[in-house]
Amino acid sequence: MEYPLIVVQNIPAPGRRKQVEELLAAVGMSDQRNKRPDQLSGGQKQRVAIARALVTHPDLVLADEPTANLDHDTAMSILRLMKKIRDELETTFVFSTHDTRIIGEAEVIYRIEDGVLKTNEKNGGRDNG
């Protein structure tokens, strides 16, 4: 998780570790910090992948099924974290998902029906076809 902070942002070691620890805690993985990927379950790998995607505080995150393999509580925790990051760092999240937990939390939903892109905005519930 520290690699992009070294290569992309050149953040000194103490700052990198702090950012990594905060995100590991946010996704409930602090107790797994010293494990290698092959020692983690599928859900644990998913949580680390989410934390890794967020560690550089990007403007845009494209996420394909970000809550796949996660239990309900962990999935909701991840969604709360992403909303917090959206609000604090103005990061935009775009999800590709069938997960009703994400769909229910989305502000704008794009669907493809019969090859046509349709938009539902929760604010007003209009369909912009």
Backbone atoms as SQL, in Angstrom:
CREATE TABLE atoms (id INTEGER PRIMARY KEY, chain TEXT, resi INTEGER, resn TEXT, atom TEXT, x REAL, y REAL, z REAL);
INSERT INTO atoms VALUES
  (1, 'A', 1, 'MET', 'N', 0.810, -1.200, 0.000),
  (2, 'A', 1, 'MET', 'CA', 0.000, 0.000, 0.000),
  (3, 'A', 1, 'MET', 'C', 0.851, 1.261, 0.000),
  (4, 'A', 2, 'GLU', 'N', 2.067, 1.181, 0.496),
  (5, 'A', 2, 'GLU', 'CA', 2.919, 2.366, 0.552),
  (6, 'A', 2, 'GLU', 'C', 3.540, 2.721, -0.798),
  (7, 'A', 3, 'TYR', 'N', 3.624, 1.760, -1.703),
  (8, 'A', 3, 'TYR', 'CA', 4.339, 1.972, -2.961),
  (9, 'A', 3, 'TYR', 'C', 3.902, 3.235, -3.713),
  (10, 'A', 4, 'PRO', 'N', 2.588, 3.460, -3.950),
  (11, 'A', 4, 'PRO', 'CA', 2.220, 4.686, -4.663),
  (12, 'A', 4, 'PRO', 'C', 2.560, 5.957, -3.895),
  (13, 'A', 5, 'LEU', 'N', 2.630, 5.857, -2.575),
  (14, 'A', 5, 'LEU', 'CA', 2.994, 7.034, -1.781),
  (15, 'A', 5, 'LEU', 'C', 4.480, 7.358, -1.932),
  (16, 'A', 6, 'ILE', 'N', 5.266, 6.355, -2.250),
  (17, 'A', 6, 'ILE', 'CA', 6.694, 6.558, -2.490),
  (18, 'A', 6, 'ILE', 'C', 6.902, 7.073, -3.914),
  (19, 'A', 7, 'VAL', 'N', 6.373, 6.346, -4.881),
  (20, 'A', 7, 'VAL', 'CA', 6.631, 6.624, -6.285),
  (21, 'A', 7, 'VAL', 'C', 5.868, 7.843, -6.797),
  (22, 'A', 8, 'VAL', 'N', 4.600, 7.942, -6.465),
  (23, 'A', 8, 'VAL', 'CA', 3.759, 9.007, -7.010),
  (24, 'A', 8, 'VAL', 'C', 3.847, 10.285, -6.193),
  (25, 'A', 9, 'GLN', 'N', 3.828, 10.161, -4.863),
  (26, 'A', 9, 'GLN', 'CA', 3.738, 11.354, -4.031),
  (27, 'A', 9, 'GLN', 'C', 4.988, 11.652, -3.224),
  (28, 'A', 10, 'ASN', 'N', 5.962, 10.740, -3.202),
  (29, 'A', 10, 'ASN', 'CA', 7.231, 10.951, -2.498),
  (30, 'A', 10, 'ASN', 'C', 7.025, 11.410, -1.042),
  (31, 'A', 11, 'ILE', 'N', 6.138, 10.726, -0.339),
  (32, 'A', 11, 'ILE', 'CA', 5.830, 11.064, 1.048),
  (33, 'A', 11, 'ILE', 'C', 6.843, 10.368, 1.961),
  (34, 'A', 12, 'PRO', 'N', 7.416, 11.075, 2.942),
  (35, 'A', 12, 'PRO', 'CA', 8.370, 10.458, 3.869),
  (36, 'A', 12, 'PRO', 'C', 7.749, 9.294, 4.640),
  (37, 'A', 13, 'ALA', 'N', 8.582, 8.375, 5.087),
  (38, 'A', 13, 'ALA', 'CA', 8.156, 7.127, 5.731),
  (39, 'A', 13, 'ALA', 'C', 7.121, 7.319, 6.849),
  (40, 'A', 14, 'PRO', 'N', 7.324, 8.225, 7.802),
  (41, 'A', 14, 'PRO', 'CA', 6.329, 8.352, 8.880),
  (42, 'A', 14, 'PRO', 'C', 4.936, 8.732, 8.359),
  (43, 'A', 15, 'GLY', 'N', 4.892, 9.623, 7.394),
  (44, 'A', 15, 'GLY', 'CA', 3.615, 10.029, 6.815),
  (45, 'A', 15, 'GLY', 'C', 2.952, 8.900, 6.050),
  (46, 'A', 16, 'ARG', 'N', 3.763, 8.124, 5.328),
  (47, 'A', 16, 'ARG', 'CA', 3.231, 6.969, 4.585),
  (48, 'A', 16, 'ARG', 'C', 2.609, 5.973, 5.542),
  (49, 'A', 17, 'ARG', 'N', 3.342, 5.640, 6.577),
  (50, 'A', 17, 'ARG', 'CA', 2.844, 4.653, 7.530),
  (51, 'A', 17, 'ARG', 'C', 1.557, 5.114, 8.195),
  (52, 'A', 18, 'LYS', 'N', 1.478, 6.400, 8.494),
  (53, 'A', 18, 'LYS', 'CA', 0.269, 6.950, 9.113),
  (54, 'A', 18, 'LYS', 'C', -0.925, 6.806, 8.170),
  (55, 'A', 19, 'GLN', 'N', -0.751, 7.160, 6.901),
  (56, 'A', 19, 'GLN', 'CA', -1.841, 7.046, 5.937),
  (57, 'A', 19, 'GLN', 'C', -2.277, 5.593, 5.769),
  (58, 'A', 20, 'VAL', 'N', -1.306, 4.701, 5.665),
  (59, 'A', 20, 'VAL', 'CA', -1.606, 3.284, 5.490),
  (60, 'A', 20, 'VAL', 'C', -2.344, 2.749, 6.714),
  (61, 'A', 21, 'GLU', 'N', -1.862, 3.076, 7.901),
  (62, 'A', 21, 'GLU', 'CA', -2.502, 2.598, 9.134),
  (63, 'A', 21, 'GLU', 'C', -3.934, 3.107, 9.247),
  (64, 'A', 22, 'GLU', 'N', -4.170, 4.366, 8.895),
  (65, 'A', 22, 'GLU', 'CA', -5.520, 4.928, 8.962),
  (66, 'A', 22, 'GLU', 'C', -6.467, 4.186, 8.031),
  (67, 'A', 23, 'LEU', 'N', -6.024, 3.907, 6.820),
  (68, 'A', 23, 'LEU', 'CA', -6.892, 3.208, 5.877),
  (69, 'A', 23, 'LEU', 'C', -7.074, 1.746, 6.245),
  (70, 'A', 24, 'LEU', 'N', -6.025, 1.098, 6.735),
  (71, 'A', 24, 'LEU', 'CA', -6.179, -0.290, 7.188),
  (72, 'A', 24, 'LEU', 'C', -7.196, -0.359, 8.331),
  (73, 'A', 25, 'ALA', 'N', -7.140, 0.595, 9.234),
  (74, 'A', 25, 'ALA', 'CA', -8.108, 0.633, 10.335),
  (75, 'A', 25, 'ALA', 'C', -9.508, 0.874, 9.793),
  (76, 'A', 26, 'ALA', 'N', -9.631, 1.769, 8.828),
  (77, 'A', 26, 'ALA', 'CA', -10.938, 2.104, 8.274),
  (78, 'A', 26, 'ALA', 'C', -11.602, 0.911, 7.588),
  (79, 'A', 27, 'VAL', 'N', -10.799, 0.027, 7.017),
  (80, 'A', 27, 'VAL', 'CA', -11.376, -1.154, 6.358),
  (81, 'A', 27, 'VAL', 'C', -11.287, -2.390, 7.240),
  (82, 'A', 28, 'GLY', 'N', -10.942, -2.198, 8.513),
  (83, 'A', 28, 'GLY', 'CA', -10.931, -3.297, 9.474),
  (84, 'A', 28, 'GLY', 'C', -9.814, -4.305, 9.272),
  (85, 'A', 29, 'MET', 'N', -8.656, -3.843, 8.818),
  (86, 'A', 29, 'MET', 'CA', -7.561, -4.768, 8.515),
  (87, 'A', 29, 'MET', 'C', -6.278, -4.475, 9.296),
  (88, 'A', 30, 'SER', 'N', -6.344, -3.666, 10.325),
  (89, 'A', 30, 'SER', 'CA', -5.141, -3.324, 11.087),
  (90, 'A', 30, 'SER', 'C', -4.439, -4.555, 11.641),
  (91, 'A', 31, 'ASP', 'N', -5.217, -5.525, 12.079),
  (92, 'A', 31, 'ASP', 'CA', -4.625, -6.716, 12.682),
  (93, 'A', 31, 'ASP', 'C', -3.972, -7.639, 11.648),
  (94, 'A', 32, 'GLN', 'N', -4.151, -7.351, 10.373),
  (95, 'A', 32, 'GLN', 'CA', -3.582, -8.175, 9.301),
  (96, 'A', 32, 'GLN', 'C', -2.416, -7.480, 8.595),
  (97, 'A', 33, 'ARG', 'N', -1.940, -6.375, 9.123),
  (98, 'A', 33, 'ARG', 'CA', -0.968, -5.524, 8.431),
  (99, 'A', 33, 'ARG', 'C', 0.314, -6.233, 8.016),
  (100, 'A', 34, 'ASN', 'N', 0.739, -7.264, 8.736),
  (101, 'A', 34, 'ASN', 'CA', 2.009, -7.919, 8.422),
  (102, 'A', 34, 'ASN', 'C', 1.850, -9.187, 7.586),
  (103, 'A', 35, 'LYS', 'N', 0.644, -9.457, 7.132),
  (104, 'A', 35, 'LYS', 'CA', 0.423, -10.664, 6.343),
  (105, 'A', 35, 'LYS', 'C', 0.652, -10.397, 4.860),
  (106, 'A', 36, 'ARG', 'N', 1.043, -11.458, 4.164),
  (107, 'A', 36, 'ARG', 'CA', 1.217, -11.403, 2.716),
  (108, 'A', 36, 'ARG', 'C', -0.138, -11.700, 2.065),
  (109, 'A', 37, 'PRO', 'N', -0.327, -11.280, 0.820),
  (110, 'A', 37, 'PRO', 'CA', -1.619, -11.494, 0.155),
  (111, 'A', 37, 'PRO', 'C', -2.093, -12.953, 0.159),
  (112, 'A', 38, 'ASP', 'N', -1.171, -13.911, 0.015),
  (113, 'A', 38, 'ASP', 'CA', -1.592, -15.308, -0.018),
  (114, 'A', 38, 'ASP', 'C', -2.038, -15.825, 1.352),
  (115, 'A', 39, 'GLN', 'N', -1.898, -15.000, 2.383),
  (116, 'A', 39, 'GLN', 'CA', -2.330, -15.370, 3.730),
  (117, 'A', 39, 'GLN', 'C', -3.688, -14.757, 4.087),
  (118, 'A', 40, 'LEU', 'N', -4.299, -14.023, 3.155),
  (119, 'A', 40, 'LEU', 'CA', -5.566, -13.341, 3.395),
  (120, 'A', 40, 'LEU', 'C', -6.714, -14.047, 2.685),
  (121, 'A', 41, 'SER', 'N', -7.902, -13.937, 3.252),
  (122, 'A', 41, 'SER', 'CA', -9.102, -14.473, 2.611),
  (123, 'A', 41, 'SER', 'C', -9.497, -13.563, 1.451),
  (124, 'A', 42, 'GLY', 'N', -10.459, -14.011, 0.660),
  (125, 'A', 42, 'GLY', 'CA', -10.935, -13.201, -0.460),
  (126, 'A', 42, 'GLY', 'C', -11.500, -11.862, -0.004),
  (127, 'A', 43, 'GLY', 'N', -12.293, -11.870, 1.054),
  (128, 'A', 43, 'GLY', 'CA', -12.861, -10.626, 1.574),
  (129, 'A', 43, 'GLY', 'C', -11.794, -9.691, 2.116),
  (130, 'A', 44, 'GLN', 'N', -10.782, -10.261, 2.773),
  (131, 'A', 44, 'GLN', 'CA', -9.680, -9.449, 3.288),
  (132, 'A', 44, 'GLN', 'C', -8.897, -8.819, 2.139),
  (133, 'A', 45, 'LYS', 'N', -8.661, -9.577, 1.095),
  (134, 'A', 45, 'LYS', 'CA', -7.960, -9.035, -0.078),
  (135, 'A', 45, 'LYS', 'C', -8.757, -7.891, -0.690),
  (136, 'A', 46, 'GLN', 'N', -10.084, -8.027, -0.712),
  (137, 'A', 46, 'GLN', 'CA', -10.942, -6.983, -1.258),
  (138, 'A', 46, 'GLN', 'C', -10.814, -5.702, -0.437),
  (139, 'A', 47, 'ARG', 'N', -10.807, -5.837, 0.878),
  (140, 'A', 47, 'ARG', 'CA', -10.684, -4.655, 1.735),
  (141, 'A', 47, 'ARG', 'C', -9.330, -3.973, 1.558),
  (142, 'A', 48, 'VAL', 'N', -8.266, -4.760, 1.424),
  (143, 'A', 48, 'VAL', 'CA', -6.939, -4.176, 1.197),
  (144, 'A', 48, 'VAL', 'C', -6.897, -3.483, -0.163),
  (145, 'A', 49, 'ALA', 'N', -7.524, -4.078, -1.166),
  (146, 'A', 49, 'ALA', 'CA', -7.556, -3.462, -2.493),
  (147, 'A', 49, 'ALA', 'C', -8.255, -2.107, -2.447),
  (148, 'A', 50, 'ILE', 'N', -9.319, -2.018, -1.690),
  (149, 'A', 50, 'ILE', 'CA', -10.035, -0.749, -1.544),
  (150, 'A', 50, 'ILE', 'C', -9.152, 0.277, -0.843),
  (151, 'A', 51, 'ALA', 'N', -8.506, -0.136, 0.234),
  (152, 'A', 51, 'ALA', 'CA', -7.606, 0.779, 0.945),
  (153, 'A', 51, 'ALA', 'C', -6.469, 1.232, 0.032),
  (154, 'A', 52, 'ARG', 'N', -5.911, 0.310, -0.742),
  (155, 'A', 52, 'ARG', 'CA', -4.806, 0.649, -1.653),
  (156, 'A', 52, 'ARG', 'C', -5.271, 1.665, -2.701),
  (157, 'A', 53, 'ALA', 'N', -6.495, 1.509, -3.207),
  (158, 'A', 53, 'ALA', 'CA', -7.021, 2.442, -4.200),
  (159, 'A', 53, 'ALA', 'C', -7.195, 3.844, -3.628),
  (160, 'A', 54, 'LEU', 'N', -7.400, 3.924, -2.326),
  (161, 'A', 54, 'LEU', 'CA', -7.677, 5.218, -1.691),
  (162, 'A', 54, 'LEU', 'C', -6.457, 5.888, -1.075),
  (163, 'A', 55, 'VAL', 'N', -5.349, 5.179, -0.970),
  (164, 'A', 55, 'VAL', 'CA', -4.210, 5.670, -0.198),
  (165, 'A', 55, 'VAL', 'C', -3.608, 6.966, -0.749),
  (166, 'A', 56, 'THR', 'N', -3.701, 7.196, -2.051),
  (167, 'A', 56, 'THR', 'CA', -3.134, 8.429, -2.614),
  (168, 'A', 56, 'THR', 'C', -4.153, 9.558, -2.687),
  (169, 'A', 57, 'HIS', 'N', -5.355, 9.320, -2.153),
  (170, 'A', 57, 'HIS', 'CA', -6.433, 10.311, -2.182),
  (171, 'A', 57, 'HIS', 'C', -6.694, 10.801, -3.611),
  (172, 'A', 58, 'PRO', 'N', -7.020, 9.866, -4.509),
  (173, 'A', 58, 'PRO', 'CA', -7.235, 10.247, -5.907),
  (174, 'A', 58, 'PRO', 'C', -8.505, 11.060, -6.099),
  (175, 'A', 59, 'ASP', 'N', -8.584, 11.779, -7.227),
  (176, 'A', 59, 'ASP', 'CA', -9.789, 12.534, -7.569),
  (177, 'A', 59, 'ASP', 'C', -10.905, 11.612, -8.030),
  (178, 'A', 60, 'LEU', 'N', -10.532, 10.484, -8.652),
  (179, 'A', 60, 'LEU', 'CA', -11.500, 9.556, -9.210),
  (180, 'A', 60, 'LEU', 'C', -11.089, 8.128, -8.884),
  (181, 'A', 61, 'VAL', 'N', -12.057, 7.325, -8.443),
  (182, 'A', 61, 'VAL', 'CA', -11.836, 5.897, -8.214),
  (183, 'A', 61, 'VAL', 'C', -12.881, 5.138, -9.016),
  (184, 'A', 62, 'LEU', 'N', -12.414, 4.253, -9.900),
  (185, 'A', 62, 'LEU', 'CA', -13.297, 3.365, -10.642),
  (186, 'A', 62, 'LEU', 'C', -13.264, 2.026, -9.933),
  (187, 'A', 63, 'ALA', 'N', -14.412, 1.547, -9.499),
  (188, 'A', 63, 'ALA', 'CA', -14.460, 0.332, -8.693),
  (189, 'A', 63, 'ALA', 'C', -15.406, -0.692, -9.313),
  (190, 'A', 64, 'ASP', 'N', -14.877, -1.862, -9.603),
  (191, 'A', 64, 'ASP', 'CA', -15.669, -2.957, -10.153),
  (192, 'A', 64, 'ASP', 'C', -16.036, -3.893, -9.013),
  (193, 'A', 65, 'GLU', 'N', -17.311, -3.895, -8.634),
  (194, 'A', 65, 'GLU', 'CA', -17.825, -4.732, -7.549),
  (195, 'A', 65, 'GLU', 'C', -17.014, -4.547, -6.249),
  (196, 'A', 66, 'PRO', 'N', -16.944, -3.325, -5.719),
  (197, 'A', 66, 'PRO', 'CA', -16.098, -3.068, -4.552),
  (198, 'A', 66, 'PRO', 'C', -16.520, -3.755, -3.258),
  (199, 'A', 67, 'THR', 'N', -17.754, -4.202, -3.180),
  (200, 'A', 67, 'THR', 'CA', -18.186, -4.876, -1.952),
  (201, 'A', 67, 'THR', 'C', -18.383, -6.380, -2.149),
  (202, 'A', 68, 'ALA', 'N', -17.940, -6.895, -3.282),
  (203, 'A', 68, 'ALA', 'CA', -18.053, -8.336, -3.527),
  (204, 'A', 68, 'ALA', 'C', -17.290, -9.088, -2.445),
  (205, 'A', 69, 'ASN', 'N', -17.833, -10.185, -1.999),
  (206, 'A', 69, 'ASN', 'CA', -17.208, -11.056, -0.990),
  (207, 'A', 69, 'ASN', 'C', -17.145, -10.451, 0.410),
  (208, 'A', 70, 'LEU', 'N', -17.825, -9.340, 0.641),
  (209, 'A', 70, 'LEU', 'CA', -17.799, -8.731, 1.963),
  (210, 'A', 70, 'LEU', 'C', -19.117, -8.977, 2.680),
  (211, 'A', 71, 'ASP', 'N', -19.028, -9.192, 3.991),
  (212, 'A', 71, 'ASP', 'CA', -20.258, -9.324, 4.770),
  (213, 'A', 71, 'ASP', 'C', -20.945, -7.960, 4.853),
  (214, 'A', 72, 'HIS', 'N', -22.189, -7.963, 5.274),
  (215, 'A', 72, 'HIS', 'CA', -22.995, -6.742, 5.285),
  (216, 'A', 72, 'HIS', 'C', -22.331, -5.609, 6.077),
  (217, 'A', 73, 'ASP', 'N', -21.881, -5.892, 7.297),
  (218, 'A', 73, 'ASP', 'CA', -21.298, -4.840, 8.136),
  (219, 'A', 73, 'ASP', 'C', -20.038, -4.250, 7.505),
  (220, 'A', 74, 'THR', 'N', -19.186, -5.105, 6.946),
  (221, 'A', 74, 'THR', 'CA', -17.956, -4.620, 6.315),
  (222, 'A', 74, 'THR', 'C', -18.290, -3.806, 5.066),
  (223, 'A', 75, 'ALA', 'N', -19.243, -4.286, 4.277),
  (224, 'A', 75, 'ALA', 'CA', -19.642, -3.555, 3.068),
  (225, 'A', 75, 'ALA', 'C', -20.158, -2.167, 3.425),
  (226, 'A', 76, 'MET', 'N', -20.984, -2.078, 4.447),
  (227, 'A', 76, 'MET', 'CA', -21.522, -0.778, 4.851),
  (228, 'A', 76, 'MET', 'C', -20.413, 0.124, 5.397),
  (229, 'A', 77, 'SER', 'N', -19.450, -0.468, 6.088),
  (230, 'A', 77, 'SER', 'CA', -18.303, 0.292, 6.584),
  (231, 'A', 77, 'SER', 'C', -17.499, 0.863, 5.418),
  (232, 'A', 78, 'ILE', 'N', -17.302, 0.071, 4.389),
  (233, 'A', 78, 'ILE', 'CA', -16.577, 0.529, 3.198),
  (234, 'A', 78, 'ILE', 'C', -17.342, 1.660, 2.522),
  (235, 'A', 79, 'LEU', 'N', -18.650, 1.525, 2.397),
  (236, 'A', 79, 'LEU', 'CA', -19.453, 2.588, 1.787),
  (237, 'A', 79, 'LEU', 'C', -19.397, 3.877, 2.603),
  (238, 'A', 80, 'ARG', 'N', -19.448, 3.751, 3.939),
  (239, 'A', 80, 'ARG', 'CA', -19.329, 4.947, 4.796),
  (240, 'A', 80, 'ARG', 'C', -17.958, 5.605, 4.610),
  (241, 'A', 81, 'LEU', 'N', -16.916, 4.775, 4.533),
  (242, 'A', 81, 'LEU', 'CA', -15.564, 5.304, 4.318),
  (243, 'A', 81, 'LEU', 'C', -15.488, 6.047, 2.987),
  (244, 'A', 82, 'MET', 'N', -16.045, 5.462, 1.945),
  (245, 'A', 82, 'MET', 'CA', -15.995, 6.105, 0.631),
  (246, 'A', 82, 'MET', 'C', -16.778, 7.414, 0.619),
  (247, 'A', 83, 'LYS', 'N', -17.896, 7.454, 1.314),
  (248, 'A', 83, 'LYS', 'CA', -18.661, 8.703, 1.396),
  (249, 'A', 83, 'LYS', 'C', -17.883, 9.770, 2.165),
  (250, 'A', 84, 'LYS', 'N', -17.218, 9.351, 3.229),
  (251, 'A', 84, 'LYS', 'CA', -16.408, 10.293, 4.010),
  (252, 'A', 84, 'LYS', 'C', -15.286, 10.854, 3.145),
  (253, 'A', 85, 'ILE', 'N', -14.619, 9.985, 2.405),
  (254, 'A', 85, 'ILE', 'CA', -13.537, 10.433, 1.528),
  (255, 'A', 85, 'ILE', 'C', -14.087, 11.331, 0.429),
  (256, 'A', 86, 'ARG', 'N', -15.241, 10.962, -0.104),
  (257, 'A', 86, 'ARG', 'CA', -15.882, 11.814, -1.110),
  (258, 'A', 86, 'ARG', 'C', -16.113, 13.215, -0.555),
  (259, 'A', 87, 'ASP', 'N', -16.643, 13.294, 0.648),
  (260, 'A', 87, 'ASP', 'CA', -16.964, 14.587, 1.242),
  (261, 'A', 87, 'ASP', 'C', -15.731, 15.373, 1.651),
  (262, 'A', 88, 'GLU', 'N', -14.742, 14.700, 2.226),
  (263, 'A', 88, 'GLU', 'CA', -13.561, 15.393, 2.740),
  (264, 'A', 88, 'GLU', 'C', -12.537, 15.704, 1.659),
  (265, 'A', 89, 'LEU', 'N', -12.342, 14.784, 0.726),
  (266, 'A', 89, 'LEU', 'CA', -11.285, 14.947, -0.276),
  (267, 'A', 89, 'LEU', 'C', -11.830, 15.193, -1.673),
  (268, 'A', 90, 'GLU', 'N', -13.158, 15.238, -1.783),
  (269, 'A', 90, 'GLU', 'CA', -13.823, 15.457, -3.067),
  (270, 'A', 90, 'GLU', 'C', -13.429, 14.407, -4.102),
  (271, 'A', 91, 'THR', 'N', -13.318, 13.160, -3.654),
  (272, 'A', 91, 'THR', 'CA', -13.036, 12.045, -4.550),
  (273, 'A', 91, 'THR', 'C', -14.356, 11.562, -5.145),
  (274, 'A', 92, 'THR', 'N', -14.370, 11.352, -6.437),
  (275, 'A', 92, 'THR', 'CA', -15.547, 10.813, -7.117),
  (276, 'A', 92, 'THR', 'C', -15.387, 9.306, -7.230),
  (277, 'A', 93, 'PHE', 'N', -16.444, 8.575, -6.888),
  (278, 'A', 93, 'PHE', 'CA', -16.446, 7.112, -6.989),
  (279, 'A', 93, 'PHE', 'C', -17.436, 6.697, -8.066),
  (280, 'A', 94, 'VAL', 'N', -16.975, 5.849, -8.968),
  (281, 'A', 94, 'VAL', 'CA', -17.829, 5.258, -9.991),
  (282, 'A', 94, 'VAL', 'C', -17.761, 3.751, -9.782),
  (283, 'A', 95, 'PHE', 'N', -18.928, 3.146, -9.549),
  (284, 'A', 95, 'PHE', 'CA', -18.999, 1.709, -9.276),
  (285, 'A', 95, 'PHE', 'C', -19.676, 0.980, -10.422),
  (286, 'A', 96, 'SER', 'N', -19.158, -0.183, -10.722),
  (287, 'A', 96, 'SER', 'CA', -19.838, -1.139, -11.579),
  (288, 'A', 96, 'SER', 'C', -20.284, -2.243, -10.637),
  (289, 'A', 97, 'THR', 'N', -21.602, -2.435, -10.500),
  (290, 'A', 97, 'THR', 'CA', -22.056, -3.380, -9.482),
  (291, 'A', 97, 'THR', 'C', -23.461, -3.899, -9.740),
  (292, 'A', 98, 'HIS', 'N', -23.729, -5.030, -9.135),
  (293, 'A', 98, 'HIS', 'CA', -25.085, -5.566, -9.040),
  (294, 'A', 98, 'HIS', 'C', -25.515, -5.576, -7.570),
  (295, 'A', 99, 'ASP', 'N', -24.661, -5.102, -6.700),
  (296, 'A', 99, 'ASP', 'CA', -24.873, -5.144, -5.253),
  (297, 'A', 99, 'ASP', 'C', -25.919, -4.112, -4.849),
  (298, 'A', 100, 'THR', 'N', -27.040, -4.569, -4.366),
  (299, 'A', 100, 'THR', 'CA', -28.122, -3.659, -3.982),
  (300, 'A', 100, 'THR', 'C', -27.724, -2.721, -2.851),
  (301, 'A', 101, 'ARG', 'N', -26.719, -3.109, -2.040),
  (302, 'A', 101, 'ARG', 'CA', -26.248, -2.215, -0.978),
  (303, 'A', 101, 'ARG', 'C', -25.663, -0.948, -1.586),
  (304, 'A', 102, 'ILE', 'N', -24.888, -1.096, -2.643),
  (305, 'A', 102, 'ILE', 'CA', -24.298, 0.072, -3.304),
  (306, 'A', 102, 'ILE', 'C', -25.365, 0.828, -4.076),
  (307, 'A', 103, 'ILE', 'N', -26.192, 0.111, -4.813),
  (308, 'A', 103, 'ILE', 'CA', -27.237, 0.752, -5.604),
  (309, 'A', 103, 'ILE', 'C', -28.130, 1.596, -4.704),
  (310, 'A', 104, 'GLY', 'N', -28.448, 1.079, -3.531),
  (311, 'A', 104, 'GLY', 'CA', -29.297, 1.809, -2.598),
  (312, 'A', 104, 'GLY', 'C', -28.642, 3.057, -2.025),
  (313, 'A', 105, 'GLU', 'N', -27.328, 3.116, -2.036),
  (314, 'A', 105, 'GLU', 'CA', -26.600, 4.264, -1.495),
  (315, 'A', 105, 'GLU', 'C', -26.175, 5.262, -2.572),
  (316, 'A', 106, 'ALA', 'N', -26.306, 4.877, -3.834),
  (317, 'A', 106, 'ALA', 'CA', -25.831, 5.720, -4.937),
  (318, 'A', 106, 'ALA', 'C', -26.680, 6.970, -5.107),
  (319, 'A', 107, 'GLU', 'N', -26.044, 8.044, -5.520),
  (320, 'A', 107, 'GLU', 'CA', -26.751, 9.292, -5.794),
  (321, 'A', 107, 'GLU', 'C', -27.241, 9.336, -7.231),
  (322, 'A', 108, 'VAL', 'N', -26.465, 8.779, -8.137),
  (323, 'A', 108, 'VAL', 'CA', -26.841, 8.701, -9.542),
  (324, 'A', 108, 'VAL', 'C', -26.614, 7.264, -9.985),
  (325, 'A', 109, 'ILE', 'N', -27.578, 6.710, -10.669),
  (326, 'A', 109, 'ILE', 'CA', -27.482, 5.330, -11.139),
  (327, 'A', 109, 'ILE', 'C', -27.567, 5.335, -12.656),
  (328, 'A', 110, 'TYR', 'N', -26.584, 4.731, -13.290),
  (329, 'A', 110, 'TYR', 'CA', -26.598, 4.531, -14.734),
  (330, 'A', 110, 'TYR', 'C', -26.876, 3.064, -14.986),
  (331, 'A', 111, 'ARG', 'N', -27.822, 2.781, -15.867),
  (332, 'A', 111, 'ARG', 'CA', -28.153, 1.410, -16.244),
  (333, 'A', 111, 'ARG', 'C', -28.025, 1.278, -17.750),
  (334, 'A', 112, 'ILE', 'N', -27.684, 0.090, -18.162),
  (335, 'A', 112, 'ILE', 'CA', -27.708, -0.207, -19.592),
  (336, 'A', 112, 'ILE', 'C', -28.848, -1.182, -19.818),
  (337, 'A', 113, 'GLU', 'N', -29.824, -0.749, -20.602),
  (338, 'A', 113, 'GLU', 'CA', -30.977, -1.575, -20.928),
  (339, 'A', 113, 'GLU', 'C', -31.093, -1.669, -22.441),
  (340, 'A', 114, 'ASP', 'N', -31.013, -2.878, -22.944),
  (341, 'A', 114, 'ASP', 'CA', -31.105, -3.103, -24.390),
  (342, 'A', 114, 'ASP', 'C', -30.135, -2.220, -25.162),
  (343, 'A', 115, 'GLY', 'N', -28.929, -2.061, -24.618),
  (344, 'A', 115, 'GLY', 'CA', -27.894, -1.282, -25.285),
  (345, 'A', 115, 'GLY', 'C', -28.034, 0.219, -25.134),
  (346, 'A', 116, 'VAL', 'N', -28.972, 0.680, -24.321),
  (347, 'A', 116, 'VAL', 'CA', -29.200, 2.116, -24.133),
  (348, 'A', 116, 'VAL', 'C', -28.806, 2.497, -22.709),
  (349, 'A', 117, 'LEU', 'N', -27.990, 3.546, -22.580),
  (350, 'A', 117, 'LEU', 'CA', -27.579, 4.045, -21.269),
  (351, 'A', 117, 'LEU', 'C', -28.681, 4.931, -20.702),
  (352, 'A', 118, 'LYS', 'N', -29.130, 4.607, -19.497),
  (353, 'A', 118, 'LYS', 'CA', -30.176, 5.382, -18.827),
  (354, 'A', 118, 'LYS', 'C', -29.661, 5.855, -17.478),
  (355, 'A', 119, 'THR', 'N', -30.146, 7.014, -17.047),
  (356, 'A', 119, 'THR', 'CA', -29.719, 7.619, -15.796),
  (357, 'A', 119, 'THR', 'C', -30.913, 7.830, -14.890),
  (358, 'A', 120, 'ASN', 'N', -30.747, 7.453, -13.625),
  (359, 'A', 120, 'ASN', 'CA', -31.724, 7.776, -12.593),
  (360, 'A', 120, 'ASN', 'C', -30.997, 8.599, -11.554),
  (361, 'A', 121, 'GLU', 'N', -31.463, 9.797, -11.305),
  (362, 'A', 121, 'GLU', 'CA', -30.889, 10.605, -10.237),
  (363, 'A', 121, 'GLU', 'C', -31.856, 10.554, -9.076),
  (364, 'A', 122, 'LYS', 'N', -31.323, 10.219, -7.901),
  (365, 'A', 122, 'LYS', 'CA', -32.188, 10.123, -6.724),
  (366, 'A', 122, 'LYS', 'C', -32.784, 11.472, -6.361),
  (367, 'A', 123, 'ASN', 'N', -32.059, 12.532, -6.632),
  (368, 'A', 123, 'ASN', 'CA', -32.587, 13.873, -6.342),
  (369, 'A', 123, 'ASN', 'C', -33.608, 14.215, -7.415),
  (370, 'A', 124, 'GLY', 'N', -34.833, 13.847, -7.198),
  (371, 'A', 124, 'GLY', 'CA', -35.894, 14.125, -8.158),
  (372, 'A', 124, 'GLY', 'C', -36.365, 12.875, -8.868),
  (373, 'A', 125, 'GLY', 'N', -35.550, 11.814, -8.849),
  (374, 'A', 125, 'GLY', 'CA', -35.948, 10.541, -9.413),
  (375, 'A', 125, 'GLY', 'C', -36.263, 10.570, -10.898),
  (376, 'A', 126, 'ARG', 'N', -35.679, 11.476, -11.628),
  (377, 'A', 126, 'ARG', 'CA', -36.001, 11.552, -13.047),
  (378, 'A', 126, 'ARG', 'C', -35.142, 10.579, -13.855),
  (379, 'A', 127, 'ASP', 'N', -35.658, 10.170, -14.965),
  (380, 'A', 127, 'ASP', 'CA', -34.952, 9.274, -15.876),
  (381, 'A', 127, 'ASP', 'C', -34.539, 10.096, -17.087),
  (382, 'A', 128, 'ASN', 'N', -33.229, 10.254, -17.269),
  (383, 'A', 128, 'ASN', 'CA', -32.722, 11.080, -18.345),
  (384, 'A', 128, 'ASN', 'C', -32.405, 10.301, -19.609),
  (385, 'A', 129, 'GLY', 'N', -32.865, 9.031, -19.641),
  (386, 'A', 129, 'GLY', 'CA', -32.701, 8.170, -20.800),
  (387, 'A', 129, 'GLY', 'C', -31.564, 8.524, -21.602);
